[in-house]
Amino acid sequence: MKTLFIGGIKSGKSSLAESYILENSASVKPFYLATTEFIDIEMAARIQVHQQRRQDLFITIEEPINLLERLKTCKQPVLVECVSMWLNNLLYHQWPETKILQELEAIMVLPVDLVLVHNEVGLGIIPDNPLARQFVDLSGKAAQIMAKGCDRVFFCSAGLSLQMK
């Protein structure tokens, strides 16, 4: 089963996704695949909050780039936190959009239970610079691929989730 939690920044999607996978993983400890690279002090603080919240409830894997290869080795359910940061990393490392979307499509057909977390960034204004516009467009395309490939999709806001699919 594949499930997507999508919402704005600080919408509660991460904690909702964590609770969801823990409730639906039966007696196995799920993987927590963290995609964020340590960029600055503020990002390190955000990462620390996530680490403290998950404690030892997950088996943590840190992988900012090669998501597909890491997921191929996982046998128990995996929480991917988060797809948005993975997209950001790939753009930073100058991956072409077509390759990024192909990787995501390959991820979506892997025979592993996935819970994906993704930021909804397309509800605001059109960004004023080309890189930000590229990210918003890529993020929207990625969201559509994930939503199509998932069995369940939850939109998150104010710490609540609304099942869309």
DOFI-565010 format. One record per atom (N, C-alpha, C): atom name; x, y negated, z negated. Coordinates in nm, 3 decimals. Atoms other than C-alpha are relative to their C-alpha. Example, Ala and Ser with C-alpha at 12.3 -4.5 7.8 and 13.67 -1.06 7.14 Angstrom:
at->N	u->0.089	v->0.119	w->0.000
at->CA	u->1.230	v->0.450	w->-0.780
at->C	u->0.090	v->-0.120	w->0.000
at->N	u->-0.082	v->0.119	w->0.006
at->CA	u->1.367	v->0.106	w->-0.714
at->C	u->-0.077	v->-0.109	w->-0.073
END
This chain:
at->N	u->0.085	v->0.117	w->0.000
at->CA	u->0.000	v->0.000	w->0.000
at->C	u->0.090	v->-0.124	w->0.000
at->N	u->-0.072	v->0.127	w->-0.006
at->CA	u->0.119	v->-0.350	w->0.079
at->C	u->-0.094	v->-0.113	w->-0.041
at->N	u->0.080	v->0.108	w->0.056
at->CA	u->-0.003	v->-0.660	w->-0.102
at->C	u->0.078	v->-0.130	w->0.008
at->N	u->-0.061	v->0.133	w->-0.010
at->CA	u->0.067	v->-1.031	w->-0.047
at->C	u->-0.064	v->-0.093	w->-0.100
at->N	u->0.043	v->0.109	w->0.086
at->CA	u->0.045	v->-1.304	w->-0.309
at->C	u->0.056	v->-0.128	w->0.061
at->N	u->-0.042	v->0.123	w->-0.066
at->CA	u->0.055	v->-1.643	w->-0.139
at->C	u->-0.064	v->-0.119	w->-0.072
at->N	u->0.052	v->0.120	w->0.065
at->CA	u->0.015	v->-1.988	w->-0.290
at->C	u->0.109	v->-0.105	w->-0.006
at->N	u->-0.094	v->0.110	w->0.012
at->CA	u->0.182	v->-2.318	w->-0.359
at->C	u->0.102	v->0.024	w->-0.110
at->N	u->-0.102	v->-0.006	w->0.104
at->CA	u->0.483	v->-2.377	w->-0.579
at->C	u->-0.067	v->-0.022	w->-0.135
at->N	u->0.055	v->0.002	w->0.136
at->CA	u->0.397	v->-2.319	w->-0.947
at->C	u->-0.150	v->0.031	w->-0.003
at->N	u->0.141	v->-0.039	w->-0.005
at->CA	u->0.060	v->-2.170	w->-0.848
at->C	u->-0.031	v->0.118	w->-0.090
at->N	u->0.019	v->-0.119	w->0.083
at->CA	u->0.115	v->-1.865	w->-1.068
at->C	u->0.017	v->0.130	w->0.077
at->N	u->-0.007	v->-0.119	w->-0.084
at->CA	u->0.173	v->-1.627	w->-0.778
at->C	u->0.103	v->0.102	w->-0.048
at->N	u->-0.104	v->-0.094	w->0.044
at->CA	u->0.493	v->-1.476	w->-0.920
at->C	u->-0.047	v->0.082	w->-0.120
at->N	u->0.045	v->-0.076	w->0.118
at->CA	u->0.349	v->-1.383	w->-1.259
at->C	u->-0.121	v->0.087	w->0.033
at->N	u->0.114	v->-0.083	w->-0.042
at->CA	u->0.027	v->-1.260	w->-1.096
at->C	u->0.049	v->0.123	w->0.076
at->N	u->-0.055	v->-0.112	w->-0.076
at->CA	u->0.230	v->-1.043	w->-0.857
at->C	u->0.071	v->0.099	w->-0.091
at->N	u->-0.068	v->-0.087	w->0.096
at->CA	u->0.441	v->-0.908	w->-1.143
at->C	u->-0.100	v->0.084	w->-0.077
at->N	u->0.103	v->-0.075	w->0.072
at->CA	u->0.132	v->-0.812	w->-1.343
at->C	u->-0.066	v->0.104	w->0.089
at->N	u->0.066	v->-0.089	w->-0.095
at->CA	u->-0.028	v->-0.658	w->-1.037
at->C	u->0.083	v->0.126	w->0.026
at->N	u->-0.082	v->-0.118	w->-0.032
at->CA	u->0.265	v->-0.431	w->-0.950
at->C	u->0.020	v->0.087	w->-0.123
at->N	u->-0.015	v->-0.080	w->0.122
at->CA	u->0.313	v->-0.324	w->-1.311
at->C	u->-0.126	v->0.081	w->-0.028
at->N	u->0.127	v->-0.070	w->0.022
at->CA	u->-0.057	v->-0.231	w->-1.336
at->C	u->-0.022	v->0.110	w->0.103
at->N	u->0.026	v->-0.094	w->-0.109
at->CA	u->-0.047	v->-0.041	w->-1.005
at->C	u->0.116	v->0.093	w->0.031
at->N	u->-0.116	v->-0.086	w->-0.026
at->CA	u->0.284	v->0.143	w->-1.034
at->C	u->-0.003	v->0.130	w->-0.080
at->N	u->0.015	v->-0.123	w->0.078
at->CA	u->0.154	v->0.425	w->-1.254
at->C	u->0.112	v->0.012	w->-0.103
at->N	u->-0.101	v->-0.024	w->0.103
at->CA	u->0.439	v->0.570	w->-1.457
at->C	u->0.143	v->-0.029	w->0.046
at->N	u->-0.135	v->0.030	w->-0.048
at->CA	u->0.734	v->0.455	w->-1.242
at->C	u->0.033	v->-0.147	w->-0.022
at->N	u->-0.046	v->0.138	w->0.015
at->CA	u->0.939	v->0.144	w->-1.305
at->C	u->0.025	v->-0.057	w->0.140
at->N	u->-0.017	v->0.054	w->-0.135
at->CA	u->0.911	v->-0.076	w->-0.994
at->C	u->0.131	v->-0.077	w->0.014
at->N	u->-0.114	v->0.086	w->-0.033
at->CA	u->1.196	v->-0.255	w->-0.823
at->C	u->-0.047	v->-0.145	w->0.006
at->N	u->0.021	v->0.145	w->-0.015
at->CA	u->1.218	v->-0.634	w->-0.837
at->C	u->0.112	v->-0.047	w->0.090
at->N	u->-0.101	v->0.042	w->-0.096
at->CA	u->1.398	v->-0.749	w->-0.525
at->C	u->0.003	v->-0.153	w->0.004
at->N	u->-0.016	v->0.145	w->0.011
at->CA	u->1.519	v->-1.103	w->-0.592
at->C	u->0.079	v->-0.052	w->0.119
at->N	u->-0.062	v->0.049	w->-0.122
at->CA	u->1.605	v->-1.304	w->-0.281
at->C	u->0.071	v->-0.134	w->-0.015
at->N	u->-0.053	v->0.136	w->0.016
at->CA	u->1.711	v->-1.640	w->-0.425
at->C	u->0.150	v->0.001	w->-0.022
at->N	u->-0.143	v->0.020	w->0.020
at->CA	u->2.074	v->-1.744	w->-0.392
at->C	u->0.019	v->-0.111	w->-0.103
at->N	u->-0.032	v->0.104	w->0.096
at->CA	u->2.229	v->-1.947	w->-0.673
at->C	u->0.055	v->-0.120	w->0.075
at->N	u->-0.040	v->0.117	w->-0.078
at->CA	u->2.246	v->-2.291	w->-0.515
at->C	u->0.046	v->-0.115	w->-0.089
at->N	u->-0.030	v->0.112	w->0.089
at->CA	u->2.248	v->-2.543	w->-0.799
at->C	u->-0.053	v->0.030	w->-0.140
at->N	u->0.039	v->-0.019	w->0.140
at->CA	u->2.179	v->-2.585	w->-1.171
at->C	u->-0.151	v->0.015	w->-0.015
at->N	u->0.147	v->-0.006	w->0.010
at->CA	u->1.806	v->-2.644	w->-1.123
at->C	u->-0.051	v->0.136	w->0.049
at->N	u->0.042	v->-0.131	w->-0.051
at->CA	u->1.770	v->-2.326	w->-0.915
at->C	u->0.040	v->0.111	w->-0.098
at->N	u->-0.043	v->-0.098	w->0.100
at->CA	u->1.968	v->-2.130	w->-1.173
at->C	u->-0.098	v->0.003	w->-0.118
at->N	u->0.098	v->0.006	w->0.109
at->CA	u->1.721	v->-2.248	w->-1.440
at->C	u->-0.130	v->0.069	w->0.040
at->N	u->0.121	v->-0.067	w->-0.048
at->CA	u->1.426	v->-2.131	w->-1.229
at->C	u->0.019	v->0.152	w->0.000
at->N	u->-0.030	v->-0.143	w->-0.004
at->CA	u->1.591	v->-1.793	w->-1.181
at->C	u->-0.001	v->0.058	w->-0.141
at->N	u->-0.006	v->-0.047	w->0.139
at->CA	u->1.651	v->-1.762	w->-1.555
at->C	u->-0.140	v->0.020	w->-0.058
at->N	u->0.138	v->-0.015	w->0.046
at->CA	u->1.280	v->-1.815	w->-1.627
at->C	u->-0.058	v->0.132	w->0.050
at->N	u->0.050	v->-0.126	w->-0.057
at->CA	u->1.195	v->-1.526	w->-1.392
at->C	u->0.067	v->0.120	w->-0.066
at->N	u->-0.072	v->-0.110	w->0.063
at->CA	u->1.463	v->-1.305	w->-1.545
at->C	u->-0.052	v->0.027	w->-0.141
at->N	u->0.051	v->-0.016	w->0.137
at->CA	u->1.337	v->-1.368	w->-1.899
at->C	u->-0.140	v->0.059	w->0.000
at->N	u->0.137	v->-0.048	w->-0.004
at->CA	u->0.977	v->-1.302	w->-1.800
at->C	u->-0.005	v->0.150	w->0.035
at->N	u->0.008	v->-0.142	w->-0.041
at->CA	u->1.048	v->-0.967	w->-1.634
at->C	u->0.075	v->0.093	w->-0.094
at->N	u->-0.076	v->-0.078	w->0.098
at->CA	u->1.288	v->-0.848	w->-1.908
at->C	u->0.049	v->0.130	w->0.061
at->N	u->-0.045	v->-0.129	w->-0.052
at->CA	u->1.348	v->-0.474	w->-1.856
at->C	u->-0.116	v->0.079	w->0.060
at->N	u->0.117	v->-0.066	w->-0.057
at->CA	u->1.012	v->-0.398	w->-1.695
at->C	u->0.023	v->0.045	w->0.144
at->N	u->-0.030	v->-0.029	w->-0.140
at->CA	u->1.172	v->-0.375	w->-1.349
at->C	u->0.145	v->0.044	w->0.014
at->N	u->-0.138	v->-0.024	w->-0.042
at->CA	u->1.485	v->-0.242	w->-1.183
at->C	u->0.032	v->-0.112	w->0.098
at->N	u->-0.027	v->0.119	w->-0.081
at->CA	u->1.635	v->-0.560	w->-1.041
at->C	u->0.106	v->0.028	w->0.106
at->N	u->-0.093	v->-0.001	w->-0.113
at->CA	u->1.801	v->-0.575	w->-0.701
at->C	u->0.010	v->-0.144	w->0.049
at->N	u->-0.018	v->0.134	w->-0.055
at->CA	u->1.949	v->-0.903	w->-0.582
at->C	u->0.050	v->0.012	w->0.143
at->N	u->-0.036	v->-0.008	w->-0.141
at->CA	u->1.954	v->-0.933	w->-0.205
at->C	u->-0.057	v->-0.120	w->0.075
at->N	u->0.049	v->0.121	w->-0.065
at->CA	u->1.932	v->-1.274	w->-0.036
at->C	u->-0.013	v->0.008	w->0.153
at->N	u->-0.005	v->-0.003	w->-0.146
at->CA	u->1.984	v->-1.163	w->0.327
at->C	u->-0.057	v->0.130	w->0.058
at->N	u->0.028	v->-0.128	w->-0.065
at->CA	u->1.959	v->-0.792	w->0.415
at->C	u->-0.117	v->0.075	w->-0.064
at->N	u->0.120	v->-0.055	w->0.062
at->CA	u->1.607	v->-0.724	w->0.293
at->C	u->-0.039	v->0.135	w->0.060
at->N	u->0.041	v->-0.123	w->-0.067
at->CA	u->1.524	v->-0.458	w->0.550
at->C	u->0.087	v->0.117	w->-0.043
at->N	u->-0.091	v->-0.109	w->0.037
at->CA	u->1.832	v->-0.249	w->0.474
at->C	u->-0.018	v->0.043	w->-0.145
at->N	u->0.019	v->-0.035	w->0.141
at->CA	u->1.777	v->-0.267	w->0.098
at->C	u->-0.133	v->0.071	w->-0.022
at->N	u->0.132	v->-0.061	w->0.018
at->CA	u->1.407	v->-0.181	w->0.124
at->C	u->-0.005	v->0.142	w->0.054
at->N	u->-0.004	v->-0.135	w->-0.057
at->CA	u->1.487	v->0.127	w->0.335
at->C	u->0.043	v->0.102	w->-0.105
at->N	u->-0.051	v->-0.092	w->0.102
at->CA	u->1.655	v->0.280	w->0.028
at->C	u->-0.093	v->0.014	w->-0.121
at->N	u->0.090	v->0.000	w->0.116
at->CA	u->1.367	v->0.215	w->-0.215
at->C	u->-0.108	v->0.106	w->0.016
at->N	u->0.102	v->-0.106	w->-0.002
at->CA	u->1.139	v->0.505	w->-0.302
at->C	u->-0.122	v->-0.039	w->-0.084
at->N	u->0.113	v->0.041	w->0.082
at->CA	u->0.923	v->0.345	w->-0.573
at->C	u->-0.043	v->-0.142	w->0.039
at->N	u->0.052	v->0.132	w->-0.039
at->CA	u->0.714	v->0.025	w->-0.544
at->C	u->0.101	v->-0.113	w->-0.022
at->N	u->-0.093	v->0.112	w->0.003
at->CA	u->0.899	v->-0.301	w->-0.479
at->C	u->-0.077	v->-0.132	w->0.001
at->N	u->0.048	v->0.138	w->-0.002
at->CA	u->0.812	v->-0.660	w->-0.567
at->C	u->0.109	v->-0.084	w->0.067
at->N	u->-0.096	v->0.086	w->-0.069
at->CA	u->0.983	v->-0.897	w->-0.322
at->C	u->-0.029	v->-0.143	w->-0.042
at->N	u->0.015	v->0.134	w->0.057
at->CA	u->1.034	v->-1.234	w->-0.490
at->C	u->0.116	v->-0.088	w->0.047
at->N	u->0.119	v->0.015	w->-0.080
at->CA	u->1.022	v->-1.423	w->-0.271
at->C	u->0.038	v->-0.007	w->0.148
at->N	u->-0.023	v->0.000	w->-0.144
at->CA	u->0.984	v->-1.407	w->0.106
at->C	u->0.041	v->-0.139	w->0.047
at->N	u->-0.033	v->0.138	w->-0.040
at->CA	u->1.002	v->-1.788	w->0.133
at->C	u->0.148	v->-0.029	w->-0.017
at->N	u->-0.144	v->0.022	w->0.023
at->CA	u->1.350	v->-1.797	w->-0.018
at->C	u->0.083	v->0.082	w->0.097
at->N	u->-0.070	v->-0.083	w->-0.098
at->CA	u->1.457	v->-1.512	w->0.209
at->C	u->0.002	v->-0.071	w->0.135
at->N	u->0.004	v->0.076	w->-0.126
at->CA	u->1.340	v->-1.715	w->0.512
at->C	u->0.096	v->-0.118	w->-0.005
at->N	u->-0.091	v->0.114	w->0.020
at->CA	u->1.526	v->-2.017	w->0.376
at->C	u->0.146	v->0.044	w->0.015
at->N	u->-0.137	v->-0.052	w->-0.008
at->CA	u->1.843	v->-1.810	w->0.337
at->C	u->0.040	v->0.031	w->0.144
at->N	u->-0.030	v->-0.038	w->-0.138
at->CA	u->1.822	v->-1.677	w->0.691
at->C	u->0.015	v->-0.122	w->0.090
at->N	u->-0.017	v->0.125	w->-0.076
at->CA	u->1.771	v->-2.025	w->0.837
at->C	u->0.133	v->-0.066	w->-0.033
at->N	u->-0.127	v->0.058	w->0.042
at->CA	u->2.067	v->-2.149	w->0.634
at->C	u->0.118	v->0.071	w->0.067
at->N	u->-0.106	v->-0.079	w->-0.064
at->CA	u->2.278	v->-1.867	w->0.778
at->C	u->-0.018	v->0.008	w->0.151
at->N	u->0.020	v->0.022	w->-0.143
at->CA	u->2.151	v->-1.963	w->1.125
at->C	u->-0.046	v->0.124	w->0.076
at->N	u->0.061	v->-0.110	w->-0.071
at->CA	u->1.958	v->-1.651	w->1.210
at->C	u->-0.102	v->-0.057	w->0.098
at->N	u->0.104	v->0.045	w->-0.093
at->CA	u->1.740	v->-1.697	w->1.520
at->C	u->-0.138	v->0.043	w->-0.048
at->N	u->0.136	v->-0.027	w->0.046
at->CA	u->1.366	v->-1.710	w->1.453
at->C	u->-0.050	v->0.135	w->0.049
at->N	u->0.049	v->-0.128	w->-0.053
at->CA	u->1.297	v->-1.412	w->1.678
at->C	u->0.055	v->0.118	w->-0.080
at->N	u->-0.060	v->-0.107	w->0.079
at->CA	u->1.538	v->-1.194	w->1.480
at->C	u->-0.063	v->0.006	w->-0.139
at->N	u->0.063	v->0.004	w->0.133
at->CA	u->1.387	v->-1.307	w->1.148
at->C	u->-0.137	v->0.067	w->0.005
at->N	u->0.135	v->-0.056	w->-0.010
at->CA	u->1.034	v->-1.222	w->1.261
at->C	u->0.003	v->0.149	w->0.033
at->N	u->-0.015	v->-0.143	w->-0.028
at->CA	u->1.149	v->-0.886	w->1.400
at->C	u->0.034	v->0.077	w->-0.127
at->N	u->-0.035	v->-0.063	w->0.128
at->CA	u->1.306	v->-0.803	w->1.063
at->C	u->-0.124	v->0.013	w->-0.088
at->N	u->0.120	v->-0.002	w->0.083
at->CA	u->0.983	v->-0.894	w->0.887
at->C	u->-0.100	v->0.103	w->0.051
at->N	u->0.091	v->-0.101	w->-0.056
at->CA	u->0.775	v->-0.682	w->1.124
at->C	u->0.048	v->0.141	w->-0.033
at->N	u->-0.055	v->-0.131	w->0.035
at->CA	u->1.008	v->-0.388	w->1.059
at->C	u->-0.022	v->0.030	w->-0.148
at->N	u->0.026	v->-0.017	w->0.143
at->CA	u->0.972	v->-0.443	w->0.683
at->C	u->-0.144	v->0.043	w->-0.023
at->N	u->0.142	v->-0.025	w->0.023
at->CA	u->0.595	v->-0.435	w->0.712
at->C	u->-0.043	v->0.142	w->0.036
at->N	u->0.037	v->-0.138	w->-0.034
at->CA	u->0.594	v->-0.081	w->0.856
at->C	u->0.080	v->0.104	w->-0.079
at->N	u->-0.075	v->-0.094	w->0.083
at->CA	u->0.833	v->0.072	w->0.603
at->C	u->-0.096	v->0.080	w->-0.088
at->N	u->0.088	v->-0.084	w->0.083
at->CA	u->0.679	v->0.363	w->0.409
at->C	u->0.028	v->-0.018	w->-0.150
at->N	u->-0.022	v->0.030	w->0.141
at->CA	u->0.715	v->0.192	w->0.070
at->C	u->-0.109	v->-0.098	w->-0.045
at->N	u->0.098	v->0.094	w->0.055
at->CA	u->0.463	v->0.016	w->-0.154
at->C	u->0.071	v->-0.132	w->-0.027
at->N	u->-0.059	v->0.133	w->0.014
at->CA	u->0.538	v->-0.356	w->-0.140
at->C	u->-0.101	v->-0.098	w->-0.058
at->N	u->0.074	v->0.118	w->0.044
at->CA	u->0.412	v->-0.657	w->-0.329
at->C	u->0.089	v->-0.118	w->0.038
at->N	u->-0.078	v->0.112	w->-0.055
at->CA	u->0.527	v->-0.970	w->-0.147
at->C	u->-0.050	v->-0.131	w->-0.058
at->N	u->0.032	v->0.134	w->0.050
at->CA	u->0.537	v->-1.323	w->-0.290
at->C	u->0.048	v->-0.100	w->0.104
at->N	u->-0.033	v->0.096	w->-0.106
at->CA	u->0.529	v->-1.614	w->-0.046
at->C	u->-0.063	v->-0.136	w->-0.031
at->N	u->0.052	v->0.136	w->0.020
at->CA	u->0.491	v->-1.991	w->-0.075
at->C	u->-0.084	v->-0.042	w->0.119
at->N	u->0.081	v->0.061	w->-0.105
at->CA	u->0.209	v->-2.149	w->0.121
at->C	u->0.049	v->-0.143	w->0.013
at->N	u->-0.057	v->0.134	w->-0.020
at->CA	u->0.379	v->-2.456	w->0.267
at->C	u->-0.068	v->-0.076	w->0.113
at->N	u->0.062	v->0.061	w->-0.116
at->CA	u->0.147	v->-2.534	w->0.555
at->C	u->-0.126	v->-0.081	w->-0.029
at->N	u->0.122	v->0.073	w->0.033
at->CA	u->-0.128	v->-2.719	w->0.368
at->C	u->0.020	v->-0.151	w->-0.010
at->N	u->-0.030	v->0.143	w->0.015
at->CA	u->0.046	v->-3.057	w->0.355
at->C	u->0.019	v->-0.068	w->0.134
at->N	u->-0.026	v->0.077	w->-0.122
at->CA	u->0.165	v->-3.310	w->0.607
at->C	u->0.112	v->0.065	w->0.082
at->N	u->-0.108	v->-0.049	w->-0.085
at->CA	u->0.396	v->-3.234	w->0.898
at->C	u->0.130	v->-0.066	w->-0.047
at->N	u->-0.125	v->0.058	w->0.050
at->CA	u->0.754	v->-3.278	w->0.769
at->C	u->0.064	v->-0.097	w->0.100
at->N	u->-0.060	v->0.106	w->-0.082
at->CA	u->0.963	v->-3.568	w->0.897
at->C	u->0.133	v->0.037	w->0.063
at->N	u->-0.128	v->-0.036	w->-0.061
at->CA	u->1.272	v->-3.370	w->0.999
at->C	u->-0.010	v->0.138	w->0.065
at->N	u->0.009	v->-0.124	w->-0.079
at->CA	u->1.335	v->-3.085	w->1.244
at->C	u->0.019	v->0.129	w->-0.082
at->N	u->-0.024	v->-0.122	w->0.076
at->CA	u->1.472	v->-2.832	w->0.992
at->C	u->-0.121	v->0.033	w->-0.088
at->N	u->0.118	v->-0.023	w->0.084
at->CA	u->1.176	v->-2.875	w->0.756
at->C	u->-0.118	v->0.046	w->0.085
at->N	u->0.107	v->-0.044	w->-0.090
at->CA	u->0.934	v->-2.843	w->1.049
at->C	u->0.024	v->0.145	w->0.044
at->N	u->-0.033	v->-0.137	w->-0.039
at->CA	u->1.116	v->-2.528	w->1.161
at->C	u->-0.036	v->0.097	w->-0.112
at->N	u->0.031	v->-0.087	w->0.114
at->CA	u->1.082	v->-2.382	w->0.810
at->C	u->-0.150	v->0.017	w->-0.018
at->N	u->0.145	v->-0.008	w->0.017
at->CA	u->0.711	v->-2.465	w->0.783
at->C	u->-0.061	v->0.088	w->0.109
at->N	u->0.052	v->-0.081	w->-0.109
at->CA	u->0.641	v->-2.314	w->1.125
at->C	u->0.035	v->0.148	w->-0.018
at->N	u->-0.044	v->-0.137	w->0.022
at->CA	u->0.846	v->-2.001	w->1.051
at->C	u->-0.076	v->0.063	w->-0.117
at->N	u->0.072	v->-0.049	w->0.117
at->CA	u->0.680	v->-1.966	w->0.711
at->C	u->-0.143	v->0.037	w->0.036
at->N	u->0.137	v->-0.030	w->-0.043
at->CA	u->0.335	v->-1.982	w->0.870
at->C	u->-0.008	v->0.125	w->0.085
at->N	u->-0.003	v->-0.120	w->-0.084
at->CA	u->0.425	v->-1.720	w->1.130
at->C	u->0.025	v->0.124	w->-0.086
at->N	u->-0.029	v->-0.111	w->0.090
at->CA	u->0.570	v->-1.498	w->0.858
at->C	u->-0.123	v->0.036	w->-0.083
at->N	u->0.120	v->-0.025	w->0.079
at->CA	u->0.255	v->-1.536	w->0.647
at->C	u->-0.103	v->0.077	w->0.081
at->N	u->0.096	v->-0.071	w->-0.085
at->CA	u->0.043	v->-1.422	w->0.940
at->C	u->0.041	v->0.146	w->0.021
at->N	u->-0.049	v->-0.138	w->-0.016
at->CA	u->0.262	v->-1.115	w->0.997
at->C	u->-0.026	v->0.079	w->-0.127
at->N	u->0.020	v->-0.071	w->0.126
at->CA	u->0.247	v->-1.024	w->0.629
at->C	u->-0.148	v->0.025	w->-0.027
at->N	u->0.143	v->-0.017	w->0.026
at->CA	u->-0.128	v->-1.083	w->0.595
at->C	u->-0.059	v->0.109	w->0.089
at->N	u->0.050	v->-0.103	w->-0.093
at->CA	u->-0.195	v->-0.868	w->0.901
at->C	u->0.043	v->0.139	w->-0.046
at->N	u->-0.054	v->-0.129	w->0.039
at->CA	u->0.025	v->-0.587	w->0.767
at->C	u->-0.033	v->0.044	w->-0.141
at->N	u->0.031	v->-0.034	w->0.139
at->CA	u->-0.100	v->-0.595	w->0.409
at->C	u->-0.142	v->0.055	w->-0.014
at->N	u->0.131	v->-0.054	w->0.033
at->CA	u->-0.389	v->-0.400	w->0.264
at->C	u->-0.081	v->-0.101	w->-0.081
at->N	u->0.063	v->0.101	w->0.084
at->CA	u->-0.462	v->-0.679	w->0.017
at->C	u->0.079	v->-0.131	w->0.008
at->N	u->-0.061	v->0.133	w->0.000
at->CA	u->-0.396	v->-1.054	w->0.024
at->C	u->-0.072	v->-0.084	w->-0.105
at->N	u->0.053	v->0.087	w->0.104
at->CA	u->-0.440	v->-1.287	w->-0.272
at->C	u->0.053	v->-0.141	w->0.018
at->N	u->-0.041	v->0.140	w->-0.001
at->CA	u->-0.435	v->-1.666	w->-0.253
at->C	u->0.000	v->-0.048	w->-0.145
at->N	u->-0.018	v->0.039	w->0.140
at->CA	u->-0.309	v->-1.818	w->-0.579
at->C	u->0.002	v->-0.151	w->-0.017
at->N	u->0.001	v->0.141	w->0.037
at->CA	u->-0.375	v->-2.155	w->-0.739
at->C	u->-0.037	v->-0.010	w->-0.147
at->N	u->0.030	v->0.025	w->0.142
at->CA	u->-0.376	v->-2.278	w->-1.101
at->C	u->0.004	v->0.127	w->-0.085
at->N	u->-0.014	v->-0.124	w->0.077
at->CA	u->-0.270	v->-1.935	w->-1.228
at->C	u->-0.109	v->0.101	w->0.026
at->N	u->0.108	v->-0.093	w->-0.036
at->CA	u->-0.570	v->-1.766	w->-1.067
at->C	u->0.023	v->0.052	w->0.141
at->N	u->-0.011	v->-0.055	w->-0.135
at->CA	u->-0.594	v->-1.543	w->-0.763
at->C	u->-0.138	v->0.026	w->0.058
at->N	u->0.122	v->-0.024	w->-0.075
at->CA	u->-0.864	v->-1.516	w->-0.502
at->C	u->0.034	v->0.102	w->0.108
at->N	u->-0.029	v->-0.103	w->-0.098
at->CA	u->-0.869	v->-1.195	w->-0.299
at->C	u->-0.059	v->-0.041	w->0.134
at->N	u->0.040	v->0.039	w->-0.135
at->CA	u->-0.881	v->-1.284	w->0.071
at->C	u->-0.022	v->0.123	w->0.089
at->N	u->0.009	v->-0.123	w->-0.080
at->CA	u->-0.842	v->-0.931	w->0.208
at->C	u->0.012	v->0.119	w->-0.093
END
